[in-house]
Every structure is written in structure tokens, then in C-alpha cells.
Amino acid sequence: MSNSEKKLSVLEIYQKIGYLDYGQKKWSSDDRLKVGNMLHDDFYMATQGIQAINYEKERVDCFGLKLESDKTLEAKERFARAMKS
């Protein structure tokens, strides 16, 4: 698949048909697309390391779970701030 055949995201489709131009003129559709992509990236980074415990398996210790990296914690904080604003 070449760049011209790249599958567009929903935000890119909305930008293409003009939906991201509505609202306050303070922000352009490019600004909205950029912020939407940043929000997506932070959400993905913040949730990538989520693990669940399988309670059907016998457990002896609790050392199987990894601590979250600084990068993941920073992404979670950025995502939470973005959602709050």
C-alpha cells in the first residue's frame, strides 16, 4: 500500500470533508487534526501497558506485573490533563 493509498483515520476524513472547520475560527482544521492525533497518541501510550490477572490460573506470588514506565505515566498525565481541559 503506497502513501496515496494509505487508509485515512476518522479525523483525517472529517478534515477532508470540512467537519473540522466548524466552530471557533481561533483554531484551524489542521490545529484540530494535530491535537486529535496527539490525544490519540497519549491515550494509546497510556493504555498500552494495561494488564489483567487471569484468576483461573493458580498464583503463587504477585511479581508477574510490571511497574509502569515513566513514559507511560507521563502519557497518562498528559491524557488526563487534555480530557480535563
PyMOL Python script that loads the backbone (N, CA, C, O; Angstrom):
from pymol import cmd

cmd.read_pdbstr("""\
ATOM      1  N   MET A   1       0.845  -1.174   0.000  1.00  0.00           N
ATOM      2  CA  MET A   1       0.000   0.000   0.000  1.00  0.00           C
ATOM      3  C   MET A   1       0.890   1.238   0.000  1.00  0.00           C
ATOM      4  O   MET A   1       1.706   1.410   0.906  1.00  0.00           O
ATOM      5  N   SER A   2       0.748   2.081  -0.979  1.00  0.00           N
ATOM      6  CA  SER A   2       1.566   3.286  -1.064  1.00  0.00           C
ATOM      7  C   SER A   2       0.957   4.398  -0.219  1.00  0.00           C
ATOM      8  O   SER A   2      -0.145   4.252   0.311  1.00  0.00           O
ATOM      9  N   ASN A   3       1.685   5.517  -0.095  1.00  0.00           N
ATOM     10  CA  ASN A   3       1.196   6.655   0.689  1.00  0.00           C
ATOM     11  C   ASN A   3      -0.126   7.186   0.151  1.00  0.00           C
ATOM     12  O   ASN A   3      -0.986   7.609   0.923  1.00  0.00           O
ATOM     13  N   SER A   4      -0.295   7.166  -1.180  1.00  0.00           N
ATOM     14  CA  SER A   4      -1.535   7.678  -1.757  1.00  0.00           C
ATOM     15  C   SER A   4      -2.716   6.756  -1.447  1.00  0.00           C
ATOM     16  O   SER A   4      -3.867   7.188  -1.512  1.00  0.00           O
ATOM     17  N   GLU A   5      -2.445   5.496  -1.111  1.00  0.00           N
ATOM     18  CA  GLU A   5      -3.495   4.535  -0.792  1.00  0.00           C
ATOM     19  C   GLU A   5      -3.634   4.313   0.716  1.00  0.00           C
ATOM     20  O   GLU A   5      -4.364   3.420   1.145  1.00  0.00           O
ATOM     21  N   LYS A   6      -2.939   5.119   1.518  1.00  0.00           N
ATOM     22  CA  LYS A   6      -2.974   4.975   2.973  1.00  0.00           C
ATOM     23  C   LYS A   6      -4.398   5.150   3.478  1.00  0.00           C
ATOM     24  O   LYS A   6      -5.102   6.070   3.062  1.00  0.00           O
ATOM     25  N   LYS A   7      -4.815   4.279   4.360  1.00  0.00           N
ATOM     26  CA  LYS A   7      -6.154   4.381   4.931  1.00  0.00           C
ATOM     27  C   LYS A   7      -6.211   5.585   5.859  1.00  0.00           C
ATOM     28  O   LYS A   7      -5.370   5.727   6.747  1.00  0.00           O
ATOM     29  N   LEU A   8      -7.195   6.451   5.659  1.00  0.00           N
ATOM     30  CA  LEU A   8      -7.324   7.660   6.455  1.00  0.00           C
ATOM     31  C   LEU A   8      -7.988   7.358   7.788  1.00  0.00           C
ATOM     32  O   LEU A   8      -8.845   6.480   7.886  1.00  0.00           O
ATOM     33  N   SER A   9      -7.580   8.099   8.812  1.00  0.00           N
ATOM     34  CA  SER A   9      -8.241   7.996  10.110  1.00  0.00           C
ATOM     35  C   SER A   9      -9.566   8.758  10.029  1.00  0.00           C
ATOM     36  O   SER A   9      -9.809   9.496   9.075  1.00  0.00           O
ATOM     37  N   VAL A  10     -10.412   8.572  11.034  1.00  0.00           N
ATOM     38  CA  VAL A  10     -11.686   9.276  11.069  1.00  0.00           C
ATOM     39  C   VAL A  10     -11.454  10.789  11.100  1.00  0.00           C
ATOM     40  O   VAL A  10     -12.157  11.539  10.423  1.00  0.00           O
ATOM     41  N   LEU A  11     -10.470  11.235  11.885  1.00  0.00           N
ATOM     42  CA  LEU A  11     -10.169  12.666  11.932  1.00  0.00           C
ATOM     43  C   LEU A  11      -9.731  13.198  10.571  1.00  0.00           C
ATOM     44  O   LEU A  11     -10.123  14.295  10.173  1.00  0.00           O
ATOM     45  N   GLU A  12      -8.924  12.427   9.864  1.00  0.00           N
ATOM     46  CA  GLU A  12      -8.470  12.861   8.540  1.00  0.00           C
ATOM     47  C   GLU A  12      -9.636  12.926   7.556  1.00  0.00           C
ATOM     48  O   GLU A  12      -9.688  13.818   6.709  1.00  0.00           O
ATOM     49  N   ILE A  13     -10.558  11.996   7.668  1.00  0.00           N
ATOM     50  CA  ILE A  13     -11.754  12.027   6.814  1.00  0.00           C
ATOM     51  C   ILE A  13     -12.601  13.249   7.151  1.00  0.00           C
ATOM     52  O   ILE A  13     -13.079  13.943   6.254  1.00  0.00           O
ATOM     53  N   TYR A  14     -12.790  13.514   8.457  1.00  0.00           N
ATOM     54  CA  TYR A  14     -13.558  14.689   8.871  1.00  0.00           C
ATOM     55  C   TYR A  14     -12.907  15.982   8.371  1.00  0.00           C
ATOM     56  O   TYR A  14     -13.601  16.913   7.963  1.00  0.00           O
ATOM     57  N   GLN A  15     -11.581  16.034   8.405  1.00  0.00           N
ATOM     58  CA  GLN A  15     -10.883  17.214   7.905  1.00  0.00           C
ATOM     59  C   GLN A  15     -11.104  17.352   6.397  1.00  0.00           C
ATOM     60  O   GLN A  15     -11.335  18.447   5.884  1.00  0.00           O
ATOM     61  N   LYS A  16     -11.029  16.232   5.711  1.00  0.00           N
ATOM     62  CA  LYS A  16     -11.162  16.236   4.252  1.00  0.00           C
ATOM     63  C   LYS A  16     -12.547  16.730   3.816  1.00  0.00           C
ATOM     64  O   LYS A  16     -12.661  17.442   2.818  1.00  0.00           O
ATOM     65  N   ILE A  17     -13.598  16.359   4.556  1.00  0.00           N
ATOM     66  CA  ILE A  17     -14.945  16.776   4.156  1.00  0.00           C
ATOM     67  C   ILE A  17     -15.377  18.086   4.821  1.00  0.00           C
ATOM     68  O   ILE A  17     -16.485  18.566   4.586  1.00  0.00           O
ATOM     69  N   GLY A  18     -14.493  18.668   5.657  1.00  0.00           N
ATOM     70  CA  GLY A  18     -14.734  20.001   6.190  1.00  0.00           C
ATOM     71  C   GLY A  18     -15.356  20.074   7.567  1.00  0.00           C
ATOM     72  O   GLY A  18     -15.644  21.174   8.039  1.00  0.00           O
ATOM     73  N   TYR A  19     -15.578  18.935   8.244  1.00  0.00           N
ATOM     74  CA  TYR A  19     -16.190  18.964   9.581  1.00  0.00           C
ATOM     75  C   TYR A  19     -15.306  19.652  10.617  1.00  0.00           C
ATOM     76  O   TYR A  19     -15.821  20.224  11.577  1.00  0.00           O
ATOM     77  N   LEU A  20     -13.989  19.609  10.441  1.00  0.00           N
ATOM     78  CA  LEU A  20     -13.088  20.214  11.424  1.00  0.00           C
ATOM     79  C   LEU A  20     -12.963  21.724  11.247  1.00  0.00           C
ATOM     80  O   LEU A  20     -12.258  22.380  12.014  1.00  0.00           O
ATOM     81  N   ASP A  21     -13.636  22.278  10.248  1.00  0.00           N
ATOM     82  CA  ASP A  21     -13.632  23.730  10.035  1.00  0.00           C
ATOM     83  C   ASP A  21     -14.717  24.437  10.832  1.00  0.00           C
ATOM     84  O   ASP A  21     -14.695  25.662  10.949  1.00  0.00           O
ATOM     85  N   TYR A  22     -15.667  23.685  11.382  1.00  0.00           N
ATOM     86  CA  TYR A  22     -16.772  24.288  12.132  1.00  0.00           C
ATOM     87  C   TYR A  22     -16.305  24.719  13.524  1.00  0.00           C
ATOM     88  O   TYR A  22     -15.292  24.237  14.030  1.00  0.00           O
ATOM     89  N   GLY A  23     -17.055  25.626  14.124  1.00  0.00           N
ATOM     90  CA  GLY A  23     -16.741  26.083  15.470  1.00  0.00           C
ATOM     91  C   GLY A  23     -15.951  27.373  15.453  1.00  0.00           C
ATOM     92  O   GLY A  23     -15.970  28.117  14.472  1.00  0.00           O
ATOM     93  N   GLN A  24     -15.265  27.626  16.536  1.00  0.00           N
ATOM     94  CA  GLN A  24     -14.498  28.864  16.662  1.00  0.00           C
ATOM     95  C   GLN A  24     -13.426  28.936  15.575  1.00  0.00           C
ATOM     96  O   GLN A  24     -12.759  27.948  15.272  1.00  0.00           O
ATOM     97  N   LYS A  25     -13.281  30.110  15.007  1.00  0.00           N
ATOM     98  CA  LYS A  25     -12.282  30.306  13.945  1.00  0.00           C
ATOM     99  C   LYS A  25     -10.877  30.481  14.517  1.00  0.00           C
ATOM    100  O   LYS A  25      -9.906  30.635  13.776  1.00  0.00           O
ATOM    101  N   LYS A  26     -10.784  30.455  15.850  1.00  0.00           N
ATOM    102  CA  LYS A  26      -9.488  30.591  16.516  1.00  0.00           C
ATOM    103  C   LYS A  26      -8.552  29.439  16.135  1.00  0.00           C
ATOM    104  O   LYS A  26      -7.335  29.614  16.076  1.00  0.00           O
ATOM    105  N   TRP A  27      -9.131  28.263  15.876  1.00  0.00           N
ATOM    106  CA  TRP A  27      -8.341  27.085  15.533  1.00  0.00           C
ATOM    107  C   TRP A  27      -8.706  26.603  14.135  1.00  0.00           C
ATOM    108  O   TRP A  27      -9.881  26.536  13.774  1.00  0.00           O
ATOM    109  N   SER A  28      -7.689  26.271  13.360  1.00  0.00           N
ATOM    110  CA  SER A  28      -7.913  25.760  12.004  1.00  0.00           C
ATOM    111  C   SER A  28      -8.171  24.256  12.057  1.00  0.00           C
ATOM    112  O   SER A  28      -8.000  23.623  13.099  1.00  0.00           O
ATOM    113  N   SER A  29      -8.582  23.698  10.929  1.00  0.00           N
ATOM    114  CA  SER A  29      -8.801  22.252  10.880  1.00  0.00           C
ATOM    115  C   SER A  29      -7.477  21.505  11.067  1.00  0.00           C
ATOM    116  O   SER A  29      -7.456  20.398  11.606  1.00  0.00           O
ATOM    117  N   ASP A  30      -6.371  22.115  10.619  1.00  0.00           N
ATOM    118  CA  ASP A  30      -5.055  21.491  10.837  1.00  0.00           C
ATOM    119  C   ASP A  30      -4.723  21.442  12.327  1.00  0.00           C
ATOM    120  O   ASP A  30      -4.177  20.452  12.814  1.00  0.00           O
ATOM    121  N   ASP A  31      -5.060  22.530  13.059  1.00  0.00           N
ATOM    122  CA  ASP A  31      -4.839  22.545  14.509  1.00  0.00           C
ATOM    123  C   ASP A  31      -5.645  21.440  15.181  1.00  0.00           C
ATOM    124  O   ASP A  31      -5.135  20.710  16.031  1.00  0.00           O
ATOM    125  N   ARG A  32      -6.913  21.328  14.787  1.00  0.00           N
ATOM    126  CA  ARG A  32      -7.788  20.308  15.390  1.00  0.00           C
ATOM    127  C   ARG A  32      -7.304  18.894  15.078  1.00  0.00           C
ATOM    128  O   ARG A  32      -7.359  18.009  15.932  1.00  0.00           O
ATOM    129  N   LEU A  33      -6.830  18.690  13.847  1.00  0.00           N
ATOM    130  CA  LEU A  33      -6.295  17.384  13.475  1.00  0.00           C
ATOM    131  C   LEU A  33      -5.046  17.055  14.288  1.00  0.00           C
ATOM    132  O   LEU A  33      -4.893  15.936  14.779  1.00  0.00           O
ATOM    133  N   LYS A  34      -4.154  18.036  14.428  1.00  0.00           N
ATOM    134  CA  LYS A  34      -2.911  17.828  15.180  1.00  0.00           C
ATOM    135  C   LYS A  34      -3.207  17.470  16.642  1.00  0.00           C
ATOM    136  O   LYS A  34      -2.626  16.533  17.189  1.00  0.00           O
ATOM    137  N   VAL A  35      -4.119  18.231  17.267  1.00  0.00           N
ATOM    138  CA  VAL A  35      -4.459  17.980  18.666  1.00  0.00           C
ATOM    139  C   VAL A  35      -5.166  16.628  18.815  1.00  0.00           C
ATOM    140  O   VAL A  35      -4.916  15.899  19.774  1.00  0.00           O
ATOM    141  N   GLY A  36      -6.039  16.299  17.876  1.00  0.00           N
ATOM    142  CA  GLY A  36      -6.714  14.997  17.922  1.00  0.00           C
ATOM    143  C   GLY A  36      -5.726  13.849  17.824  1.00  0.00           C
ATOM    144  O   GLY A  36      -5.861  12.849  18.529  1.00  0.00           O
ATOM    145  N   ASN A  37      -4.739  13.985  16.959  1.00  0.00           N
ATOM    146  CA  ASN A  37      -3.710  12.941  16.831  1.00  0.00           C
ATOM    147  C   ASN A  37      -2.848  12.856  18.090  1.00  0.00           C
ATOM    148  O   ASN A  37      -2.466  11.760  18.503  1.00  0.00           O
ATOM    149  N   MET A  38      -2.536  14.003  18.703  1.00  0.00           N
ATOM    150  CA  MET A  38      -1.761  13.991  19.948  1.00  0.00           C
ATOM    151  C   MET A  38      -2.557  13.307  21.066  1.00  0.00           C
ATOM    152  O   MET A  38      -2.006  12.524  21.841  1.00  0.00           O
ATOM    153  N   LEU A  39      -3.857  13.610  21.140  1.00  0.00           N
ATOM    154  CA  LEU A  39      -4.708  12.983  22.147  1.00  0.00           C
ATOM    155  C   LEU A  39      -4.765  11.468  21.935  1.00  0.00           C
ATOM    156  O   LEU A  39      -4.697  10.700  22.895  1.00  0.00           O
ATOM    157  N   HIS A  40      -4.889  11.047  20.683  1.00  0.00           N
ATOM    158  CA  HIS A  40      -4.888   9.617  20.373  1.00  0.00           C
ATOM    159  C   HIS A  40      -3.580   8.962  20.792  1.00  0.00           C
ATOM    160  O   HIS A  40      -3.583   7.896  21.408  1.00  0.00           O
ATOM    161  N   ASP A  41      -2.460   9.600  20.458  1.00  0.00           N
ATOM    162  CA  ASP A  41      -1.151   9.031  20.797  1.00  0.00           C
ATOM    163  C   ASP A  41      -0.961   8.912  22.309  1.00  0.00           C
ATOM    164  O   ASP A  41      -0.451   7.902  22.794  1.00  0.00           O
ATOM    165  N   ASP A  42      -1.375   9.950  23.059  1.00  0.00           N
ATOM    166  CA  ASP A  42      -1.267   9.898  24.520  1.00  0.00           C
ATOM    167  C   ASP A  42      -2.166   8.810  25.095  1.00  0.00           C
ATOM    168  O   ASP A  42      -1.760   8.096  26.012  1.00  0.00           O
ATOM    169  N   PHE A  43      -3.391   8.672  24.566  1.00  0.00           N
ATOM    170  CA  PHE A  43      -4.300   7.635  25.038  1.00  0.00           C
ATOM    171  C   PHE A  43      -3.711   6.257  24.764  1.00  0.00           C
ATOM    172  O   PHE A  43      -3.735   5.388  25.635  1.00  0.00           O
ATOM    173  N   TYR A  44      -3.184   6.054  23.564  1.00  0.00           N
ATOM    174  CA  TYR A  44      -2.601   4.762  23.204  1.00  0.00           C
ATOM    175  C   TYR A  44      -1.413   4.436  24.104  1.00  0.00           C
ATOM    176  O   TYR A  44      -1.295   3.316  24.602  1.00  0.00           O
ATOM    177  N   MET A  45      -0.537   5.413  24.310  1.00  0.00           N
ATOM    178  CA  MET A  45       0.647   5.188  25.152  1.00  0.00           C
ATOM    179  C   MET A  45       0.232   4.924  26.595  1.00  0.00           C
ATOM    180  O   MET A  45       0.837   4.095  27.274  1.00  0.00           O
ATOM    181  N   ALA A  46      -0.793   5.623  27.065  1.00  0.00           N
ATOM    182  CA  ALA A  46      -1.219   5.476  28.458  1.00  0.00           C
ATOM    183  C   ALA A  46      -1.910   4.148  28.710  1.00  0.00           C
ATOM    184  O   ALA A  46      -1.878   3.649  29.835  1.00  0.00           O
ATOM    185  N   THR A  47      -2.531   3.565  27.699  1.00  0.00           N
ATOM    186  CA  THR A  47      -3.282   2.319  27.914  1.00  0.00           C
ATOM    187  C   THR A  47      -2.573   1.095  27.363  1.00  0.00           C
ATOM    188  O   THR A  47      -3.069  -0.020  27.527  1.00  0.00           O
ATOM    189  N   GLN A  48      -1.440   1.264  26.722  1.00  0.00           N
ATOM    190  CA  GLN A  48      -0.749   0.147  26.091  1.00  0.00           C
ATOM    191  C   GLN A  48      -0.284  -0.898  27.107  1.00  0.00           C
ATOM    192  O   GLN A  48      -0.273  -2.091  26.801  1.00  0.00           O
ATOM    193  N   GLY A  49       0.094  -0.471  28.292  1.00  0.00           N
ATOM    194  CA  GLY A  49       0.653  -1.396  29.265  1.00  0.00           C
ATOM    195  C   GLY A  49      -0.353  -2.011  30.215  1.00  0.00           C
ATOM    196  O   GLY A  49       0.042  -2.657  31.186  1.00  0.00           O
ATOM    197  N   ILE A  50      -1.645  -1.831  29.967  1.00  0.00           N
ATOM    198  CA  ILE A  50      -2.658  -2.374  30.882  1.00  0.00           C
ATOM    199  C   ILE A  50      -2.638  -3.897  30.815  1.00  0.00           C
ATOM    200  O   ILE A  50      -2.648  -4.490  29.737  1.00  0.00           O
ATOM    201  N   GLN A  51      -2.610  -4.507  31.983  1.00  0.00           N
ATOM    202  CA  GLN A  51      -2.607  -5.963  32.067  1.00  0.00           C
ATOM    203  C   GLN A  51      -3.733  -6.411  32.973  1.00  0.00           C
ATOM    204  O   GLN A  51      -4.135  -5.693  33.889  1.00  0.00           O
ATOM    205  N   ALA A  52      -4.233  -7.593  32.713  1.00  0.00           N
ATOM    206  CA  ALA A  52      -5.284  -8.150  33.553  1.00  0.00           C
ATOM    207  C   ALA A  52      -4.792  -9.466  34.143  1.00  0.00           C
ATOM    208  O   ALA A  52      -4.012 -10.184  33.516  1.00  0.00           O
ATOM    209  N   ILE A  53      -5.242  -9.770  35.327  1.00  0.00           N
ATOM    210  CA  ILE A  53      -4.865 -11.008  36.004  1.00  0.00           C
ATOM    211  C   ILE A  53      -5.865 -12.089  35.620  1.00  0.00           C
ATOM    212  O   ILE A  53      -7.076 -11.877  35.675  1.00  0.00           O
ATOM    213  N   ASN A  54      -5.349 -13.242  35.233  1.00  0.00           N
ATOM    214  CA  ASN A  54      -6.207 -14.385  34.931  1.00  0.00           C
ATOM    215  C   ASN A  54      -6.399 -15.156  36.239  1.00  0.00           C
ATOM    216  O   ASN A  54      -5.492 -15.850  36.697  1.00  0.00           O
ATOM    217  N   TYR A  55      -7.581 -15.027  36.830  1.00  0.00           N
ATOM    218  CA  TYR A  55      -7.840 -15.653  38.123  1.00  0.00           C
ATOM    219  C   TYR A  55      -8.069 -17.159  38.011  1.00  0.00           C
ATOM    220  O   TYR A  55      -8.161 -17.840  39.031  1.00  0.00           O
ATOM    221  N   GLU A  56      -8.163 -17.686  36.800  1.00  0.00           N
ATOM    222  CA  GLU A  56      -8.304 -19.127  36.622  1.00  0.00           C
ATOM    223  C   GLU A  56      -6.981 -19.845  36.872  1.00  0.00           C
ATOM    224  O   GLU A  56      -6.973 -21.028  37.211  1.00  0.00           O
ATOM    225  N   LYS A  57      -5.859 -19.137  36.708  1.00  0.00           N
ATOM    226  CA  LYS A  57      -4.549 -19.733  36.935  1.00  0.00           C
ATOM    227  C   LYS A  57      -4.185 -19.602  38.406  1.00  0.00           C
ATOM    228  O   LYS A  57      -4.492 -18.603  39.057  1.00  0.00           O
ATOM    229  N   GLU A  58      -3.521 -20.638  38.913  1.00  0.00           N
ATOM    230  CA  GLU A  58      -3.049 -20.601  40.295  1.00  0.00           C
ATOM    231  C   GLU A  58      -1.905 -19.608  40.394  1.00  0.00           C
ATOM    232  O   GLU A  58      -0.987 -19.616  39.574  1.00  0.00           O
ATOM    233  N   ARG A  59      -1.969 -18.738  41.422  1.00  0.00           N
ATOM    234  CA  ARG A  59      -0.937 -17.722  41.597  1.00  0.00           C
ATOM    235  C   ARG A  59      -0.188 -17.985  42.896  1.00  0.00           C
ATOM    236  O   ARG A  59      -0.781 -18.297  43.928  1.00  0.00           O
ATOM    237  N   VAL A  60       1.138 -17.850  42.815  1.00  0.00           N
ATOM    238  CA  VAL A  60       1.974 -18.049  43.980  1.00  0.00           C
ATOM    239  C   VAL A  60       2.490 -16.714  44.507  1.00  0.00           C
ATOM    240  O   VAL A  60       2.596 -16.521  45.718  1.00  0.00           O
ATOM    241  N   ASP A  61       2.803 -15.814  43.619  1.00  0.00           N
ATOM    242  CA  ASP A  61       3.324 -14.508  44.021  1.00  0.00           C
ATOM    243  C   ASP A  61       2.695 -13.416  43.165  1.00  0.00           C
ATOM    244  O   ASP A  61       1.909 -13.701  42.261  1.00  0.00           O
ATOM    245  N   CYS A  62       3.031 -12.205  43.444  1.00  0.00           N
ATOM    246  CA  CYS A  62       2.484 -11.064  42.694  1.00  0.00           C
ATOM    247  C   CYS A  62       3.564 -10.353  41.901  1.00  0.00           C
ATOM    248  O   CYS A  62       3.423  -9.168  41.599  1.00  0.00           O
ATOM    249  N   PHE A  63       4.626 -11.040  41.561  1.00  0.00           N
ATOM    250  CA  PHE A  63       5.727 -10.395  40.864  1.00  0.00           C
ATOM    251  C   PHE A  63       5.573 -10.428  39.350  1.00  0.00           C
ATOM    252  O   PHE A  63       6.475  -9.986  38.639  1.00  0.00           O
ATOM    253  N   GLY A  64       4.463 -10.937  38.840  1.00  0.00           N
ATOM    254  CA  GLY A  64       4.257 -11.028  37.400  1.00  0.00           C
ATOM    255  C   GLY A  64       3.894  -9.707  36.756  1.00  0.00           C
ATOM    256  O   GLY A  64       4.059  -9.552  35.546  1.00  0.00           O
ATOM    257  N   LEU A  65       3.403  -8.747  37.530  1.00  0.00           N
ATOM    258  CA  LEU A  65       3.010  -7.460  36.957  1.00  0.00           C
ATOM    259  C   LEU A  65       4.194  -6.513  36.907  1.00  0.00           C
ATOM    260  O   LEU A  65       4.961  -6.401  37.864  1.00  0.00           O
ATOM    261  N   LYS A  66       4.330  -5.837  35.786  1.00  0.00           N
ATOM    262  CA  LYS A  66       5.414  -4.870  35.626  1.00  0.00           C
ATOM    263  C   LYS A  66       4.951  -3.507  36.130  1.00  0.00           C
ATOM    264  O   LYS A  66       3.771  -3.168  36.039  1.00  0.00           O
ATOM    265  N   LEU A  67       5.883  -2.736  36.658  1.00  0.00           N
ATOM    266  CA  LEU A  67       5.588  -1.361  37.012  1.00  0.00           C
ATOM    267  C   LEU A  67       5.527  -0.531  35.737  1.00  0.00           C
ATOM    268  O   LEU A  67       6.218  -0.834  34.765  1.00  0.00           O
ATOM    269  N   GLU A  68       4.711   0.504  35.736  1.00  0.00           N
ATOM    270  CA  GLU A  68       4.579   1.346  34.552  1.00  0.00           C
ATOM    271  C   GLU A  68       5.828   2.205  34.377  1.00  0.00           C
ATOM    272  O   GLU A  68       6.401   2.703  35.345  1.00  0.00           O
ATOM    273  N   SER A  69       6.229   2.363  33.133  1.00  0.00           N
ATOM    274  CA  SER A  69       7.411   3.163  32.842  1.00  0.00           C
ATOM    275  C   SER A  69       7.096   4.645  33.017  1.00  0.00           C
ATOM    276  O   SER A  69       5.933   5.046  33.050  1.00  0.00           O
ATOM    277  N   ASP A  70       8.149   5.450  33.128  1.00  0.00           N
ATOM    278  CA  ASP A  70       7.979   6.899  33.237  1.00  0.00           C
ATOM    279  C   ASP A  70       7.266   7.455  32.011  1.00  0.00           C
ATOM    280  O   ASP A  70       6.452   8.373  32.120  1.00  0.00           O
ATOM    281  N   LYS A  71       7.579   6.891  30.837  1.00  0.00           N
ATOM    282  CA  LYS A  71       6.962   7.347  29.597  1.00  0.00           C
ATOM    283  C   LYS A  71       5.450   7.099  29.623  1.00  0.00           C
ATOM    284  O   LYS A  71       4.676   7.952  29.188  1.00  0.00           O
ATOM    285  N   THR A  72       5.034   5.954  30.123  1.00  0.00           N
ATOM    286  CA  THR A  72       3.617   5.631  30.221  1.00  0.00           C
ATOM    287  C   THR A  72       2.925   6.528  31.233  1.00  0.00           C
ATOM    288  O   THR A  72       1.813   6.996  30.988  1.00  0.00           O
ATOM    289  N   LEU A  73       3.571   6.774  32.370  1.00  0.00           N
ATOM    290  CA  LEU A  73       2.985   7.646  33.386  1.00  0.00           C
ATOM    291  C   LEU A  73       2.831   9.077  32.875  1.00  0.00           C
ATOM    292  O   LEU A  73       1.832   9.736  33.160  1.00  0.00           O
ATOM    293  N   GLU A  74       3.822   9.556  32.120  1.00  0.00           N
ATOM    294  CA  GLU A  74       3.736  10.899  31.540  1.00  0.00           C
ATOM    295  C   GLU A  74       2.592  10.981  30.530  1.00  0.00           C
ATOM    296  O   GLU A  74       1.860  11.970  30.491  1.00  0.00           O
ATOM    297  N   ALA A  75       2.442   9.935  29.713  1.00  0.00           N
ATOM    298  CA  ALA A  75       1.362   9.913  28.725  1.00  0.00           C
ATOM    299  C   ALA A  75       0.001   9.910  29.412  1.00  0.00           C
ATOM    300  O   ALA A  75      -0.926  10.578  28.953  1.00  0.00           O
ATOM    301  N   LYS A  76      -0.127   9.167  30.504  1.00  0.00           N
ATOM    302  CA  LYS A  76      -1.388   9.148  31.252  1.00  0.00           C
ATOM    303  C   LYS A  76      -1.708  10.530  31.814  1.00  0.00           C
ATOM    304  O   LYS A  76      -2.857  10.970  31.789  1.00  0.00           O
ATOM    305  N   GLU A  77      -0.682  11.207  32.318  1.00  0.00           N
ATOM    306  CA  GLU A  77      -0.883  12.540  32.882  1.00  0.00           C
ATOM    307  C   GLU A  77      -1.296  13.533  31.795  1.00  0.00           C
ATOM    308  O   GLU A  77      -2.207  14.334  32.002  1.00  0.00           O
ATOM    309  N   ARG A  78      -0.628  13.483  30.634  1.00  0.00           N
ATOM    310  CA  ARG A  78      -0.990  14.378  29.528  1.00  0.00           C
ATOM    311  C   ARG A  78      -2.413  14.116  29.057  1.00  0.00           C
ATOM    312  O   ARG A  78      -3.167  15.051  28.788  1.00  0.00           O
ATOM    313  N   PHE A  79      -2.780  12.827  28.957  1.00  0.00           N
ATOM    314  CA  PHE A  79      -4.120  12.485  28.510  1.00  0.00           C
ATOM    315  C   PHE A  79      -5.169  12.982  29.510  1.00  0.00           C
ATOM    316  O   PHE A  79      -6.199  13.523  29.107  1.00  0.00           O
ATOM    317  N   ALA A  80      -4.917  12.803  30.797  1.00  0.00           N
ATOM    318  CA  ALA A  80      -5.861  13.252  31.824  1.00  0.00           C
ATOM    319  C   ALA A  80      -6.023  14.773  31.799  1.00  0.00           C
ATOM    320  O   ALA A  80      -7.136  15.282  31.935  1.00  0.00           O
ATOM    321  N   ARG A  81      -4.911  15.500  31.623  1.00  0.00           N
ATOM    322  CA  ARG A  81      -4.991  16.963  31.538  1.00  0.00           C
ATOM    323  C   ARG A  81      -5.762  17.403  30.305  1.00  0.00           C
ATOM    324  O   ARG A  81      -6.551  18.346  30.363  1.00  0.00           O
ATOM    325  N   ALA A  82      -5.531  16.719  29.182  1.00  0.00           N
ATOM    326  CA  ALA A  82      -6.221  17.069  27.933  1.00  0.00           C
ATOM    327  C   ALA A  82      -7.722  16.819  28.069  1.00  0.00           C
ATOM    328  O   ALA A  82      -8.526  17.637  27.622  1.00  0.00           O
ATOM    329  N   MET A  83      -8.106  15.708  28.678  1.00  0.00           N
ATOM    330  CA  MET A  83      -9.525  15.400  28.852  1.00  0.00           C
ATOM    331  C   MET A  83     -10.170  16.384  29.828  1.00  0.00           C
ATOM    332  O   MET A  83     -11.335  16.746  29.659  1.00  0.00           O
ATOM    333  N   LYS A  84      -9.425  16.821  30.845  1.00  0.00           N
ATOM    334  CA  LYS A  84      -9.968  17.766  31.818  1.00  0.00           C
ATOM    335  C   LYS A  84     -10.213  19.131  31.171  1.00  0.00           C
ATOM    336  O   LYS A  84     -11.205  19.798  31.466  1.00  0.00           O
ATOM    337  N   SER A  85      -9.298  19.538  30.284  1.00  0.00           N
ATOM    338  CA  SER A  85      -9.459  20.852  29.648  1.00  0.00           C
ATOM    339  C   SER A  85     -10.507  20.797  28.573  1.00  0.00           C
ATOM    340  O   SER A  85     -10.781  21.808  27.926  1.00  0.00           O
TER     341      SER A  85
END
""", "prot")
cmd.dss("prot")
cmd.show_as("cartoon", "prot")
cmd.util.cbc("prot")
cmd.orient("prot")
